[in-house]
Amino acid sequence: MPYSIAVIGTGYVGLVSGTCFAENGNTVICVDNDRRKLDALLNGRIPIYEPGLQPLYERNFKEKRLFFTDNLEEAVLASEIIFLCLPTPPNEDGSADLQYVLAVADHIGRILGAHAPQPFKIIVDKSTVPIGTSEKVTDAIRAHYDGDFVVVSNPEFLREGFAVEDSLRPERVVIGTSHPAAQRILTDLYRPFVLSGNPIIIMDERSAEITKYAANTFLAMRISFMNELANLCEVLGADIDMVRRGIGTDSRIGKKFLFAGVGYGGSCFPKDVKALLRTSKEAEYPLRIVQAVEDVNAEQPLRFFSKVRDYFGGDIAGKSFAVWGLAFKPNTDDVREAPAFVIIDRLLEAGALVSAFDPEAVENTRTRYGDRISYPHGMYEALEGASALLLVTEWNEFRQPDWERIRRTLAEPVVFDGRNIYDGASLAAAGFDYFPIGRKPHLGRKK
């Protein structure tokens, strides 16, 4: 049976989730108070880059299963299930800022109270929220409305660049509630998404809330562990790629998230690691491993910058550097907590010039740097006059470039590979000096 759904917030999670709910036959009203974003969505333009999302959005908008409005009251009263997909940015102390979630919860309570009685409503925390948020949302609504509703935790596990696939075919669905009717309705809602047999896991609200933080922090831990190990490999003369292959074939470990690089970024890992650390501090049980995860990640792009600076004798003032990749990972335009920005900041502080290219993230980068760096139209144009190429984000189009053209275009044939995607021996044979992460450098430049 199709459901009437409201999705509050048309950011990354809200837009993808709402569109995919509509794709499975439900009627979805997406609510946002950003008029510019709404105008774009109402005129056929989605505000984020996410592969596969545009055709789903166009189809469901045309078929009148997907709607966009700034009228929260209309959406709440028309919907059986209300998903809160609102931002929870970190406060200065690392805790998650719940002001948007609680403000909307308060507004929902006032709407329901003004139109009581209402049919049973399910309010779903889809945002990544701290442990205990479901109770706070319940209290905010209950302050104005004593009717029949329940607040459920249903964390998202979407990977940017694969969010449509993850939403339509999730590896698991976590539903945090002890309410029998909510369990039944949400299980029915998600059943078409898990026809391949992946599980719908029912648990209590607090366990569901911590599950999301635990998942992202564990993945971040794997990345920081490999980066720390890569740094040791550089000191000892070992090869982190060989180590990765050696441990990744162990079924207890697996192959994913074992690639050394310049560190993780994005909207989830940094924020969620900080929030879990803050929660552990408040519980007076510090998570020492998680603290190390954050410390290593903060240091990793700085180590990469140090390689660049040290190669040029500690003085890079006036030198130009080409940066390939600005988004925190491929297949997204998201630059939040991007390692590339840490590196660019240090280059600029040292007096260097930066020419940066990314297939999708240039405009978001321009918002931060303005005219302090240059934005050539192509990957090869970015190399003109540069003293080195810095590969930061491993977009597919960067994986097999024209090295002959690069050799001719760079002022100095030097490559710093922040994602270990190139073969150092081949580059050295072609006359490049090559510096990877956790592997031996290859020096082939004729001096």
N, C-alpha and C positions, 0 to 999 in steps of 0.2 A: 504493500500500500504506500503510495507517495505521501510525503509529509509536507506541511507548510513550515518553512524554516526562515528565520531571520539570522543574518550574519552581521554582527556589529563590528565595523572596522574593515576597510578594503585594502589593508596592507598586504604584505606577501602571503601570510597564512590565510587571511580572510578571503582574498580574491580567489586564490587557488582552491580553497576548501569549498567556498560557495559555488564556484563554477562546476566543480566535480560532483557536488550534491545535486545540482541541476542536471548534470549529464546523466545521472541515474534516475531521472524522472521526477524529482522533487521540485516544488515551487520555492524559489529562494529569493528573498528580498535582502539585498546588501545595503547597509546603512553606513554613511560616512558624513562628517561635518565639513570636509574639505571640498568646497564648491568647485575648485579647478579640477580636482581628481574626478569628481562626479560628472562634470561636463565632458571630460575626456571619455569616460566610460560610456556615457550616454550617446557619444558620437563615434563609437567604434574604435577607440584607442585605449589600450591597457597601459598603465603607468610603469610597469616593470618588464624586464626582459626575462622570460621563462620559456624555454623550448616546449612547444606543444600547447601552450595555453591559449593563444590567439584563436585558433579554429574552434576550440571548445566554447570559448566565450562568445564568438560570433554565432555559432549554431544555437546555443541555448538562449541567447538574447533574442535572436530572430524567432525562435519557437515560443517565446514568452514564458519561459520557465525561470529566467534570470532577470531580476529587476534591480535598479539602483535608485536610492533616494536619500535625502537628508532628514526624513520624517521618522524619527525613532518611534513615536507613538503609534503611527500607522503600522509599522513593521511588527512591533511587540504585540499589538492587539490581534493582528492577522495570523500570527505564527504559533504553532504548537511547541517548537523547539527553538531556543534562542541561543546562538553561539556567540560568546564574547571573544573576539579576535583582536584584542587591543594591545598597544605597545606596553611593555614593562621594562623601561630602560633602567640601567643601573644608577643608583644614587652614588654620591661621592664615597660612601663607606662600602660600596659593593652590593648593598641590598637592592632588591628589585623595587622599583617605584610603582606602587599600585594605584596612584591617583586616578588614572584613566579608567581602570577596571572598576574601582569603587564609586567613582562619579557616575558611570553609566549604570551600575547596579542601583545606586540611589535613585537615578532617573527612572529606571524600570519599575522600582518599587512605587514611586509616585504615580506613574502611569497606571499600574495595576490597581493601586488604591483608589484612584479617581474613577475607575471603571469597574469596580467590584460589583458582583462577583464575576470571576473569569474562569474559563475551563482550566484544567490542570496544565501548568506550564513547566517545561524543563529548561533550566538555565544552565548552559554548558560553558565552563572555563576551558577554552581552547588555547588561550594564551599560556605561555610558560610562566607559571606563578609559584611563589614560595609555598612551603608547607603551611597549611592552615588557611589558605585563601578562600577555599570553598565556604568555610564558616564565616569569614568576614563578608563575603558576598551575600550569604544568607541573611546575616544580621542587617546589612544595608537595605536589603529588600524588605525584610520583616519589619523594619522600623516604620514602614508606610502601608504594608499590605499583609494581612493575616490569612489570606486565601491559600489555595492548594497549589503549591509549587515545590520544586526541589532543585538544588544546585549540585551539579555533577562536574567532576574533573575528567576531561578527555584530552590529554596532551597530544600535540601533533609531533610527528617524527619525519618531517619533510626535509629532503636534501635540496638545497638550491641547485638548479640545473636539472634536477630529476623530480621536481615536486609534483608534476602532473602524474607521472608514473607511480610515485609513492602514495599519492592521494587515492588514485583509482585502484591500485593493487598494493595495499599496505602489507608489510611483513607481519604486522600485528596491530590490533586495535585495543587500546587500554581504556576501560571505562571504570571510573572511580565513583561508585555509589552503592549504598546498601538499600536503596529504594526499589522494591520489586517492579513497580510499573515503569520506572525510568530504565531499569535494566532491560526489561522486555522491549520497550520502544526503541532504545538506542541499539540494541542487538538487531532488531528488525531493520532499522535504518542502515546499519553497516553490512548487513548480510550480503547485498549484491557486490560489495567491495572485496569480499573474501571467499568467493565461490571456488577458488583454487584450493581452499582448505586451510589457509592461514588463520591463526587463532584470534578470537575476541576474548580478551582477558578481563574478567570482572574482579575488582578489588575495592578496598575502601578508598575514600577520597584522599587521605594523606599519603597513602602508599602510591597512588597514581601521580600525585604531585611530585613526589621525590623520584619516581621512576624516570621522568623526563630529565631532571637534573643529573641523575646517575648515569643515564645513557650517554648524554653529551659529554659529561666529565670523563667518563671512561674512554671515549674515543679521543678526546683531547689528551688524555694521559698517554695513550699509545703514540700519538704524534710527538709529544714532548720527550717520551722515553727514547724514541728513535733519534730525535735530534740531539739529545744528550749523548747517546751512544755514538752518533756520527761525529760529534766533537771529539770524543775519546779516540775514535778511529783515526782522525786526522793527526792527533798527537802520537799515536802508536804506529802509524803507517799501515793501518788495515783499511778495508774497503767496506763501507756500510751497505752497499748493494749486495755484496756476497753474504754479509751477515743477515740481511733481510731475507734472502732466498733460503738461507740455512734454517732460520727460525720460522719463516712463513709456511713451510711445508709441514710443520707440526700441526696436526688437526686441533690440538688444544689451543693453539695461538691463532692460526689462520693468516691469510695474506693481506687483509684490508687494513688501511691506516698504519702501514709500516714504512711509509716513504719519508725519508729525511728531506728537509727543505728549510725555508726561511720562517716557518711557524704558521700556526693557524690564525684565522681571523673570522670575519663575518658577524652576523647578528646574533648567533646562538652560542657558540663555544665560549668566547671571552665573557659574555654576560652571564652565562649559566655557571661557569666555573666560579666567578666572583660571587654570585648569589649563593651557591652551595657553601663556599667558604664563610660567607657572612652568617648563614644559617647555623653552621657548625660552631661558629664563635658564640652566637647567641645561646646555643645549647650547651656551651662550655665543654665541647668535645672537639678540639681542633683537628681538622683533617690534614695531617702533615704531608701526605702524598699529594693531595690536591694543591696545596700551597706550592709544592715543588713544580707541579705541572705549570702553574701560572708563571713562576719565576723563570723557568727554562724558556717558556714561550716569549716572554718579554725580552730575554737576552738574545734570542736567535737572530732576528733581523739586524741587531746591532753588531753581531759577530760578522754577518755578511758584509755590512758596510765597512767594518774594520779591515776585511780582506781587500776591499777595493782601495781604501785609503793607504794601507800598508804597501800595496803593490807599487803605488806611485810615490813612495818615499815619505808618506805622511802629509803631503801637501797637494791638494787637488783643487785649490782655488783657481778659477778661470778655466778649468778643464770642463769639457762637455761629456755627458754620459747619456746613452740611450737606454731607456727602460722599456722592456717588453712585458706587458701585463700589469694591470692596475687593480682589477677586481680581486677579491680575496681568494677566489678560485675560478676555474673556467666555467663557461656557460651561465654566467650571471653578470649583471651590471652592478652588483652590490659591492661597495667599497668600505663598508663599515668595518673598522678594526683591521683594515687591509695591511699586511706586512709591507707592501710597496710604499705606503705612505710613511711608515717609520724610516725606511731607507731614503726616500726622497727628502724627508725633513732633514736628515743628517747630511745629505749631499748639499742641500741649500745652505745649511748652517756653516758648512765648510767652504762656502764660496764657489761651489761648482754650478754648472749649468745643466739642466735636465731637459731632455726631449723624450716624451712619453707617448706610447701607443698601446691601446687596448681595443679589441674589436667591439666592445659594448660599453665600457665604463668611462669613456673620456668625459662625457658631460657631467657625470657625478664627480669626477676628479676636478674638472674645471670649477665646480662650485667651491671646492676647498682651496685651490691654488691660484685661481684666476690667471693672470698673465705672468706669474712668477716662474712658470715652466712653459715649454712650448708643446704643441699638440699637432704633430704632422699627420697627414691624411693616411699614411700607410706605414707598415712595419719597416720597410727599407728606407723610406724617407727619414725615419727617426734616427737612422745611423749616420747621417751625413755630418761629417766633422767631429764625430764622437770619439773619445779616447778609449771607450770600452762599451761592450754590450752587456747589460744586466738583465738576465732572464729571471723574472719574478713569478709570473703566473703562466702555467703550462697549457695555454690554448693550443688546440690541434694544429692551427696554421703555423705555429712556431716550431713544431716538432721536426720538420724536414725542410729547413730554409735553403735558399741558394747560397751556399758558403762562398762560392766564387764572387758573387755579387757583394756579399758582406765584406769580404776581404778587400774588394776595391773601394767600398764606400766608407768604412771606418778609417779614421785618422790613424788609429793604432789597432792592430789585430789582437784584441784581448776580449775574452768572454768569461763572464762570471755567471755560472749556471746555478740559480737558486732552487732548481727542482730536479737536478740530475737527469735531464732528458737527452743529453748529448754524449757522444763518444769522444772521450778526451784524446785517445791515441790518433784517431782520424783527424781531429782538429789540429793537433800538434804537427802531424804530417803535412797539413795544409798551411802551416806557418802561423798558427794561432797560439797564444798563451791561454790556457784553459784552467779555470778554477771551479770545481764542483763543491758539494757539501759531503763531508765524510769520506771522500775518496782522494787519492793522490792527484795533485795538479799535474798537468802536462804542459811543458814549455817547448814551443816550437817556433817562437818568433825569432827572426834573424835580427840580432842587435848589432 
